[in-house]
Amino acid sequence: MTCRPRSAPSPFAEDVLGATDVYAGVGHGNVRSAALLARLGLTPVARFESYTRFHLPR
């Protein structure tokens, strides 16, 4: 998987779809993915039975 630095959700998501925020879900125990989201600036905002939701405001 390739990740780019966070400057916008993506040009398509922002310009075409009007996206303003990014949300991601990571299953509990998936420490590497949670660490990647943290490096990209996302913060955990909700914990559910099987996953944690992360958020990155625009």
C-alpha positions in Angstrom: 0.0 0.0 0.0 1.3 3.5 -0.9 0.3 6.5 1.2 0.8 10.1 0.4 1.2 13.0 2.8 -2.1 14.5 3.9 -3.0 17.7 2.1 -6.5 16.9 1.1 -8.7 13.8 1.2 -7.9 13.5 -2.6 -8.4 15.9 -5.5 -11.4 13.8 -6.7 -13.0 13.4 -3.3 -12.7 17.1 -2.6 -13.3 18.8 -6.0 -15.8 16.4 -7.5 -17.6 14.9 -4.6 -17.3 17.9 -2.2 -15.7 15.8 0.6 -14.5 17.8 3.6 -13.5 15.2 6.1 -11.9 11.8 6.0 -13.1 8.8 8.1 -11.5 5.4 8.4 -12.3 2.3 10.4 -9.7 0.0 11.8 -10.4 -3.4 13.3 -9.3 -3.9 16.9 -5.8 -5.3 17.1 -4.7 -3.9 13.8 -2.0 -1.8 15.4 0.0 -1.1 12.2 -3.0 0.4 10.4 -3.9 2.5 13.5 -0.4 3.7 13.7 -0.4 4.7 10.0 -3.6 6.6 10.4 -2.1 8.5 13.4 1.0 9.4 11.3 -1.4 10.8 8.7 -3.1 13.0 11.3 -6.3 11.0 11.9 -7.5 10.7 15.5 -9.8 8.1 17.0 -13.3 9.4 17.5 -15.4 6.4 18.3 -15.0 2.8 19.4 -17.4 0.2 18.2 -17.7 -3.6 18.9 -15.3 -4.6 16.2 -13.5 -1.5 15.1 -12.3 2.0 15.9 -13.4 5.0 13.8 -10.7 7.6 13.0 -11.3 11.2 11.7 -9.4 13.8 9.9 -11.1 17.2 9.5 -10.3 19.3 6.5 
